[in-house]
Amino acid sequence: MPTYEYECGSCGHKFEVFQPIKDKPRKKCPECGKGVKRLIGAGSAVIFKGSGFYQTDYRSSDYKKKAEAESKPADKKADKSGSSKKAD
């Protein structure tokens, strides 16, 4: 959800509101109750915090074990089928 910045045209009070995109813009100043306008912000950059941002970083150990078990038989079948074919 984005953070929108508003400014009151009457008292000059500036405030930010963290709201969904689908919500209608605020119309009243929380200080004086008069009309506000939404300011155009510079936007924000994505901030990555913490360790790792790969899909596999968030997998459970149980999932990793199952995936490893499934890949081993598939590799053996591929080797057998590939070596049994003869070139023309």
N, CA, C and O atoms as a printed pandas DataFrame, in Angstrom:
     atom_number atom_name residue_name chain_id  residue_number  x_coord  y_coord  z_coord
0              1         N          MET        A               1    0.843   -1.181    0.000
1              2        CA          MET        A               1    0.000    0.000    0.000
2              3         C          MET        A               1    0.884    1.238    0.000
3              4         O          MET        A               1    1.868    1.308    0.736
4              5         N          PRO        A               2    0.535    2.194   -0.812
5              6        CA          PRO        A               2    1.338    3.414   -0.883
6              7         C          PRO        A               2    1.001    4.402    0.231
7              8         O          PRO        A               2   -0.053    4.330    0.863
8              9         N          THR        A               3    1.916    5.305    0.442
9             10        CA          THR        A               3    1.725    6.405    1.387
10            11         C          THR        A               3    1.467    7.662    0.572
11            12         O          THR        A               3    2.271    8.039   -0.280
12            13         N          TYR        A               4    0.343    8.303    0.841
13            14        CA          TYR        A               4   -0.019    9.520    0.130
14            15         C          TYR        A               4    0.210   10.726    1.027
15            16         O          TYR        A               4   -0.021   10.671    2.234
16            17         N          GLU        A               5    0.665   11.812    0.425
17            18        CA          GLU        A               5    0.916   13.045    1.160
18            19         C          GLU        A               5   -0.155   14.064    0.791
19            20         O          GLU        A               5   -0.486   14.243   -0.381
20            21         N          TYR        A               6   -0.685   14.725    1.807
21            22        CA          TYR        A               6   -1.737   15.725    1.622
22            23         C          TYR        A               6   -1.299   17.038    2.243
23            24         O          TYR        A               6   -0.473   17.079    3.155
24            25         N          GLU        A               7   -1.889   18.128    1.712
25            26        CA          GLU        A               7   -1.632   19.456    2.272
26            27         C          GLU        A               7   -2.955   20.223    2.325
27            28         O          GLU        A               7   -3.726   20.237    1.365
28            29         N          CYS        A               8   -3.192   20.851    3.462
29            30        CA          CYS        A               8   -4.399   21.650    3.647
30            31         C          CYS        A               8   -4.207   23.009    2.972
31            32         O          CYS        A               8   -3.178   23.660    3.155
32            33         N          GLY        A               9   -5.201   23.430    2.192
33            34        CA          GLY        A               9   -5.127   24.715    1.515
34            35         C          GLY        A               9   -5.403   25.879    2.456
35            36         O          GLY        A               9   -5.069   27.023    2.147
36            37         N          SER        A              10   -6.005   25.595    3.593
37            38        CA          SER        A              10   -6.378   26.658    4.521
38            39         C          SER        A              10   -5.310   26.907    5.585
39            40         O          SER        A              10   -4.814   28.025    5.726
40            41         N          CYS        A              11   -4.960   25.863    6.331
41            42        CA          CYS        A              11   -4.007   26.049    7.433
42            43         C          CYS        A              11   -2.580   25.650    7.072
43            44         O          CYS        A              11   -1.656   25.939    7.833
44            45         N          GLY        A              12   -2.373   24.985    5.918
45            46        CA          GLY        A              12   -1.036   24.597    5.483
46            47         C          GLY        A              12   -0.509   23.327    6.130
47            48         O          GLY        A              12    0.655   22.975    5.940
48            49         N          HIS        A              13   -1.350   22.632    6.894
49            50        CA          HIS        A              13   -0.942   21.387    7.557
50            51         C          HIS        A              13   -0.652   20.306    6.513
51            52         O          HIS        A              13   -1.465   20.061    5.622
52            53         N          LYS        A              14    0.517   19.661    6.632
53            54        CA          LYS        A              14    0.886   18.557    5.751
54            55         C          LYS        A              14    0.829   17.269    6.554
55            56         O          LYS        A              14    1.254   17.224    7.709
56            57         N          PHE        A              15    0.293   16.206    5.923
57            58        CA          PHE        A              15    0.228   14.913    6.596
58            59         C          PHE        A              15    0.274   13.795    5.565
59            60         O          PHE        A              15   -0.018   13.995    4.386
60            61         N          GLU        A              16    0.646   12.626    6.039
61            62        CA          GLU        A              16    0.743   11.442    5.191
62            63         C          GLU        A              16   -0.278   10.413    5.635
63            64         O          GLU        A              16   -0.576   10.281    6.822
64            65         N          VAL        A              17   -0.813    9.680    4.654
65            66        CA          VAL        A              17   -1.785    8.634    4.941
66            67         C          VAL        A              17   -1.358    7.377    4.198
67            68         O          VAL        A              17   -1.118    7.408    2.992
68            69         N          PHE        A              18   -1.267    6.273    4.927
69            70        CA          PHE        A              18   -0.939    4.970    4.370
70            71         C          PHE        A              18   -2.272    4.303    4.034
71            72         O          PHE        A              18   -2.976    3.836    4.930
72            73         N          GLN        A              19   -2.623    4.255    2.734
73            74        CA          GLN        A              19   -3.928    3.746    2.355
74            75         C          GLN        A              19   -3.861    2.971    1.044
75            76         O          GLN        A              19   -2.968    3.203    0.230
76            77         N          PRO        A              20   -4.812    2.044    0.836
77            78        CA          PRO        A              20   -4.839    1.283   -0.415
78            79         C          PRO        A              20   -5.075    2.185   -1.625
79            80         O          PRO        A              20   -5.628    3.278   -1.495
80            81         N          ILE        A              21   -4.661    1.730   -2.777
81            82        CA          ILE        A              21   -4.801    2.491   -4.006
82            83         C          ILE        A              21   -6.274    2.722   -4.340
83            84         O          ILE        A              21   -6.637    3.767   -4.879
84            85         N          LYS        A              22   -7.115    1.749   -4.020
85            86        CA          LYS        A              22   -8.534    1.841   -4.358
86            87         C          LYS        A              22   -9.304    2.814   -3.466
87            88         O          LYS        A              22  -10.416    3.206   -3.819
88            89         N          ASP        A              23   -8.750    3.211   -2.333
89            90        CA          ASP        A              23   -9.436    4.164   -1.450
90            91         C          ASP        A              23   -9.520    5.529   -2.112
91            92         O          ASP        A              23   -8.630    5.927   -2.863
92            93         N          LYS        A              24  -10.601    6.236   -1.823
93            94        CA          LYS        A              24  -10.755    7.592   -2.346
94            95         C          LYS        A              24   -9.828    8.537   -1.583
95            96         O          LYS        A              24   -9.554    8.323   -0.402
96            97         N          PRO        A              25   -9.347    9.581   -2.259
97            98        CA          PRO        A              25   -8.461   10.544   -1.586
98            99         C          PRO        A              25   -9.176   11.225   -0.413
99           100         O          PRO        A              25  -10.394   11.405   -0.427
100          101         N          ARG        A              26   -8.387   11.598    0.601
101          102        CA          ARG        A              26   -8.938   12.326    1.745
102          103         C          ARG        A              26   -9.391   13.697    1.291
103          104         O          ARG        A              26   -8.816   14.281    0.372
104          105         N          LYS        A              27  -10.430   14.209    1.942
105          106        CA          LYS        A              27  -10.971   15.508    1.538
106          107         C          LYS        A              27  -10.868   16.557    2.632
107          108         O          LYS        A              27  -10.913   17.754    2.351
108          109         N          LYS        A              28  -10.727   16.107    3.903
109          110        CA          LYS        A              28  -10.720   17.057    5.013
110          111         C          LYS        A              28   -9.408   17.004    5.787
111          112         O          LYS        A              28   -8.811   15.944    5.975
112          113         N          CYS        A              29   -8.989   18.169    6.224
113          114        CA          CYS        A              29   -7.782   18.291    7.044
114          115         C          CYS        A              29   -8.098   17.803    8.460
115          116         O          CYS        A              29   -9.127   18.173    9.024
116          117         N          PRO        A              30   -7.213   16.966    9.043
117          118        CA          PRO        A              30   -7.461   16.497   10.412
118          119         C          PRO        A              30   -7.308   17.614   11.457
119          120         O          PRO        A              30   -7.793   17.478   12.580
120          121         N          GLU        A              31   -6.643   18.706   11.097
121          122        CA          GLU        A              31   -6.426   19.816   12.032
122          123         C          GLU        A              31   -7.592   20.806   12.044
123          124         O          GLU        A              31   -8.125   21.138   13.102
124          125         N          CYS        A              32   -7.985   21.276   10.843
125          126        CA          CYS        A              32   -9.002   22.332   10.787
126          127         C          CYS        A              32  -10.312   21.880   10.147
127          128         O          CYS        A              32  -11.318   22.583   10.248
128          129         N          GLY        A              33  -10.317   20.716    9.490
129          130        CA          GLY        A              33  -11.539   20.204    8.877
130          131         C          GLY        A              33  -11.857   20.779    7.513
131          132         O          GLY        A              33  -12.913   20.473    6.959
132          133         N          LYS        A              34  -10.995   21.592    6.955
133          134        CA          LYS        A              34  -11.230   22.180    5.632
134          135         C          LYS        A              34  -10.583   21.322    4.550
135          136         O          LYS        A              34   -9.953   20.307    4.845
136          137         N          GLY        A              35  -10.741   21.734    3.309
137          138        CA          GLY        A              35  -10.295   20.938    2.164
138          139         C          GLY        A              35   -8.788   20.764    2.055
139          140         O          GLY        A              35   -8.009   21.657    2.389
140          141         N          VAL        A              36   -8.405   19.590    1.579
141          142        CA          VAL        A              36   -6.986   19.285    1.350
142          143         C          VAL        A              36   -6.793   18.853   -0.097
143          144         O          VAL        A              36   -7.748   18.487   -0.781
144          145         N          LYS        A              37   -5.550   18.900   -0.551
145          146        CA          LYS        A              37   -5.215   18.380   -1.875
146          147         C          LYS        A              37   -4.100   17.362   -1.711
147          148         O          LYS        A              37   -3.228   17.493   -0.852
148          149         N          ARG        A              38   -4.153   16.351   -2.555
149          150        CA          ARG        A              38   -3.118   15.320   -2.516
150          151         C          ARG        A              38   -1.930   15.806   -3.315
151          152         O          ARG        A              38   -2.078   16.265   -4.447
152          153         N          LEU        A              39   -0.756   15.705   -2.728
153          154        CA          LEU        A              39    0.471   16.140   -3.382
154          155         C          LEU        A              39    1.041   15.019   -4.226
155          156         O          LEU        A              39    0.833   13.842   -3.931
156          157         N          ILE        A              40    1.748   15.377   -5.258
157          158        CA          ILE        A              40    2.412   14.391   -6.101
158          159         C          ILE        A              40    3.777   14.137   -5.495
159          160         O          ILE        A              40    4.619   15.034   -5.438
160          161         N          GLY        A              41    3.990   12.922   -5.049
161          162        CA          GLY        A              41    5.249   12.569   -4.405
162          163         C          GLY        A              41    6.269   12.082   -5.404
163          164         O          GLY        A              41    5.954   11.765   -6.552
164          165         N          ALA        A              42    7.491   12.031   -4.940
165          166        CA          ALA        A              42    8.588   11.556   -5.777
166          167         C          ALA        A              42    8.569   10.041   -5.882
167          168         O          ALA        A              42    9.301    9.461   -6.684
168          169         N          GLY        A              43    7.744    9.406   -5.084
169          170        CA          GLY        A              43    7.702    7.953   -5.096
170          171         C          GLY        A              43    8.707    7.403   -4.107
171          172         O          GLY        A              43    9.400    8.151   -3.417
172          173         N          SER        A              44    8.773    6.124   -4.050
173          174        CA          SER        A              44    9.721    5.511   -3.131
174          175         C          SER        A              44   10.414    4.351   -3.829
175          176         O          SER        A              44    9.876    3.744   -4.755
176          177         N          ALA        A              45   11.576    4.073   -3.375
177          178        CA          ALA        A              45   12.348    2.967   -3.930
178          179         C          ALA        A              45   12.052    1.702   -3.129
179          180         O          ALA        A              45   11.630    1.769   -1.975
180          181         N          VAL        A              46   12.272    0.583   -3.742
181          182        CA          VAL        A              46   12.116   -0.686   -3.051
182          183         C          VAL        A              46   13.324   -0.871   -2.147
183          184         O          VAL        A              46   14.466   -0.720   -2.583
184          185         N          ILE        A              47   13.069   -1.194   -0.898
185          186        CA          ILE        A              47   14.155   -1.397    0.052
186          187         C          ILE        A              47   14.164   -2.864    0.459
187          188         O          ILE        A              47   13.181   -3.372    0.999
188          189         N          PHE        A              48   15.262   -3.533    0.201
189          190        CA          PHE        A              48   15.406   -4.923    0.583
190          191         C          PHE        A              48   16.139   -4.993    1.915
191          192         O          PHE        A              48   17.263   -4.509    2.045
192          193         N          LYS        A              49   15.493   -5.598    2.897
193          194        CA          LYS        A              49   16.130   -5.764    4.203
194          195         C          LYS        A              49   16.166   -7.242    4.530
195          196         O          LYS        A              49   15.250   -7.984    4.172
196          197         N          GLY        A              50   17.187   -7.662    5.189
197          198        CA          GLY        A              50   17.283   -9.059    5.578
198          199         C          GLY        A              50   18.214   -9.825    4.666
199          200         O          GLY        A              50   18.847   -9.264    3.772
200          201         N          SER        A              51   18.284  -11.121    4.915
201          202        CA          SER        A              51   19.201  -11.944    4.132
202          203         C          SER        A              51   18.451  -12.686    3.042
203          204         O          SER        A              51   17.421  -13.309    3.302
204          205         N          GLY        A              52   18.957  -12.619    1.842
205          206        CA          GLY        A              52   18.456  -13.409    0.730
206          207         C          GLY        A              52   17.133  -12.958    0.160
207          208         O          GLY        A              52   16.215  -12.603    0.899
208          209         N          PHE        A              53   17.037  -12.973   -1.153
209          210        CA          PHE        A              53   15.804  -12.602   -1.815
210          211         C          PHE        A              53   15.506  -13.534   -2.978
211          212         O          PHE        A              53   14.911  -13.126   -3.976
212          213         N          TYR        A              54   15.921  -14.781   -2.845
213          214        CA          TYR        A              54   15.645  -15.755   -3.880
214          215         C          TYR        A              54   14.462  -16.602   -3.460
215          216         O          TYR        A              54   14.193  -16.748   -2.268
216          217         N          GLN        A              55   13.760  -17.155   -4.419
217          218        CA          GLN        A              55   12.592  -17.975   -4.141
218          219         C          GLN        A              55   12.952  -19.147   -3.223
219          220         O          GLN        A              55   12.171  -19.519   -2.347
220          221         N          THR        A              56   14.115  -19.714   -3.426
221          222        CA          THR        A              56   14.511  -20.872   -2.637
222          223         C          THR        A              56   14.886  -20.516   -1.198
223          224         O          THR        A              56   14.955  -21.408   -0.352
224          225         N          ASP        A              57   15.128  -19.244   -0.900
225          226        CA          ASP        A              57   15.486  -18.848    0.458
226          227         C          ASP        A              57   14.328  -19.034    1.431
227          228         O          ASP        A              57   14.549  -19.173    2.633
228          229         N          TYR        A              58   13.118  -19.038    0.934
229          230        CA          TYR        A              58   11.956  -19.099    1.807
230          231         C          TYR        A              58   11.320  -20.473    1.851
231          232         O          TYR        A              58   10.256  -20.640    2.448
232          233         N          ARG        A              59   11.935  -21.440    1.244
233          234        CA          ARG        A              59   11.390  -22.795    1.238
234          235         C          ARG        A              59   11.681  -23.480    2.568
235          236         O          ARG        A              59   12.718  -23.248    3.188
236          237         N          SER        A              60   10.752  -24.324    2.993
237          238        CA          SER        A              60   10.944  -25.077    4.230
238          239         C          SER        A              60   11.946  -26.202    3.968
239          240         O          SER        A              60   12.187  -26.581    2.822
240          241         N          SER        A              61   12.515  -26.719    5.030
241          242        CA          SER        A              61   13.489  -27.805    4.873
242          243         C          SER        A              61   12.802  -29.057    4.341
243          244         O          SER        A              61   13.409  -29.832    3.602
244          245         N          ASP        A              62   11.525  -29.262    4.717
245          246        CA          ASP        A              62   10.771  -30.409    4.232
246          247         C          ASP        A              62   10.602  -30.327    2.708
247          248         O          ASP        A              62   10.747  -31.329    2.008
248          249         N          TYR        A              63   10.300  -29.145    2.212
249          250        CA          TYR        A              63   10.144  -28.944    0.765
250          251         C          TYR        A              63   11.463  -29.228    0.050
251          252         O          TYR        A              63   11.484  -29.891   -0.987
252          253         N          LYS        A              64   12.547  -28.729    0.603
253          254        CA          LYS        A              64   13.857  -28.927   -0.026
254          255         C          LYS        A              64   14.216  -30.406   -0.106
255          256         O          LYS        A              64   14.773  -30.861   -1.105
256          257         N          LYS        A              65   13.894  -31.165    0.960
257          258        CA          LYS        A              65   14.183  -32.597    0.972
258          259         C          LYS        A              65   13.370  -33.324   -0.095
259          260         O          LYS        A              65   13.900  -34.180   -0.804
260          261         N          LYS        A              66   12.088  -32.988   -0.212
261          262        CA          LYS        A              66   11.233  -33.625   -1.218
262          263         C          LYS        A              66   11.698  -33.286   -2.633
263          264         O          LYS        A              66   11.720  -34.153   -3.507
264          265         N          ALA        A              67   12.068  -32.038   -2.855
265          266        CA          ALA        A              67   12.538  -31.623   -4.170
266          267         C          ALA        A              67   13.831  -32.350   -4.541
267          268         O          ALA        A              67   14.021  -32.747   -5.691
268          269         N          GLU        A              68   14.706  -32.517   -3.571
269          270        CA          GLU        A              68   15.962  -33.218   -3.822
270          271         C          GLU        A              68   15.699  -34.691   -4.135
271          272         O          GLU        A              68   16.323  -35.257   -5.033
272          273         N          ALA        A              69   14.771  -35.314   -3.393
273          274        CA          ALA        A              69   14.434  -36.716   -3.622
274          275         C          ALA        A              69   13.814  -36.916   -4.997
275          276         O          ALA        A              69   14.079  -37.919   -5.659
276          277         N          GLU        A              70   12.989  -35.963   -5.432
277          278        CA          GLU        A              70   12.372  -36.076   -6.751
278          279         C          GLU        A              70   13.375  -35.886   -7.877
279          280         O          GLU        A              70   13.236  -36.502   -8.934
280          281         N          SER        A              71   14.369  -35.056   -7.674
281          282        CA          SER        A              71   15.323  -34.784   -8.744
282          283         C          SER        A              71   16.321  -35.926   -8.935
283          284         O          SER        A              71   16.818  -36.111  -10.046
284          285         N          LYS        A              72   16.624  -36.685   -7.904
285          286        CA          LYS        A              72   17.584  -37.792   -8.033
286          287         C          LYS        A              72   17.097  -38.888   -8.966
287          288         O          LYS        A              72   17.840  -39.252   -9.878
288          289         N          PRO        A              73   15.884  -39.446   -8.797
289          290        CA          PRO        A              73   15.434  -40.480   -9.747
290          291         C          PRO        A              73   15.306  -39.946  -11.173
291          292         O          PRO        A              73   15.569  -40.678  -12.127
292          293         N          ALA        A              74   14.916  -38.715  -11.330
293          294        CA          ALA        A              74   14.769  -38.128  -12.665
294          295         C          ALA        A              74   16.123  -38.066  -13.364
295          296         O          ALA        A              74   16.203  -38.286  -14.573
296          297         N          ASP        A              75   17.186  -37.769  -12.622
297          298        CA          ASP        A              75   18.513  -37.705  -13.215
298          299         C          ASP        A              75   18.973  -39.095  -13.662
299          300         O          ASP        A              75   19.588  -39.229  -14.720
300          301         N          LYS        A              76   18.684  -40.124  -12.871
301          302        CA          LYS        A              76   19.099  -41.480  -13.227
302          303         C          LYS        A              76   18.361  -41.970  -14.461
303          304         O          LYS        A              76   18.956  -42.624  -15.317
304          305         N          LYS        A              77   17.059  -41.661  -14.566
305          306        CA          LYS        A              77   16.280  -42.071  -15.730
306          307         C          LYS        A              77   16.791  -41.376  -16.988
307          308         O          LYS        A              77   16.842  -41.985  -18.057
308          309         N          ALA        A              78   17.160  -40.134  -16.868
309          310        CA          ALA        A              78   17.658  -39.379  -18.022
310          311         C          ALA        A              78   18.974  -39.970  -18.515
311          312         O          ALA        A              78   19.212  -40.052  -19.721
312          313         N          ASP        A              79   19.845  -40.390  -17.561
313          314        CA          ASP        A              79   21.117  -40.968  -17.958
314          315         C          ASP        A              79   20.911  -42.297  -18.685
315          316         O          ASP        A              79   21.571  -42.563  -19.689
316          317         N          LYS        A              80   19.991  -43.138  -18.178
317          318        CA          LYS        A              80   19.747  -44.436  -18.801
318          319         C          LYS        A              80   19.142  -44.287  -20.181
319          320         O          LYS        A              80   19.545  -44.970  -21.122
320          321         N          SER        A              81   18.168  -43.388  -20.299
321          322        CA          SER        A              81   17.513  -43.231  -21.603
322          323         C          SER        A              81   18.458  -42.582  -22.615
323          324         O          SER        A              81   18.407  -42.898  -23.803
324          325         N          GLY        A              82   19.303  -41.692  -22.155
325          326        CA          GLY        A              82   20.226  -41.028  -23.073
326          327         C          GLY        A              82   21.323  -41.944  -23.562
327          328         O          GLY        A              82   21.769  -41.812  -24.702
328          329         N          SER        A              83   21.782  -42.888  -22.716
329          330        CA          SER        A              83   22.882  -43.754  -23.109
330          331         C          SER        A              83   22.425  -44.944  -23.940
331          332         O          SER        A              83   23.238  -45.560  -24.628
332          333         N          SER        A              84   21.125  -45.282  -23.889
333          334        CA          SER        A              84   20.644  -46.443  -24.636
334          335         C          SER        A              84   20.333  -46.116  -26.086
335          336         O          SER        A              84   20.181  -47.024  -26.904
336          337         N          LYS        A              85   20.236  -44.831  -26.419
337          338        CA          LYS        A              85   19.951  -44.459  -27.808
338          339         C          LYS        A              85   21.235  -44.521  -28.630
339          340         O          LYS        A              85   22.305  -44.113  -28.178
340          341         N          LYS        A              86   21.099  -45.043  -29.854
341          342        CA          LYS        A              86   22.249  -45.149  -30.734
342          343         C          LYS        A              86   22.144  -44.091  -31.823
343          344         O          LYS        A              86   21.049  -43.742  -32.266
344          345         N          ALA        A              87   23.259  -43.603  -32.232
345          346        CA          ALA        A              87   23.302  -42.581  -33.291
346          347         C          ALA        A              87   23.140  -43.253  -34.650
347          348         O          ALA        A              87   23.618  -44.372  -34.842
348          349         N          ASP        A              88   22.479  -42.595  -35.589
349          350        CA          ASP        A              88   22.274  -43.144  -36.929
350          351         C          ASP        A              88   23.458  -42.927  -37.803
351          352         O          ASP        A              88   23.449  -43.329  -38.966
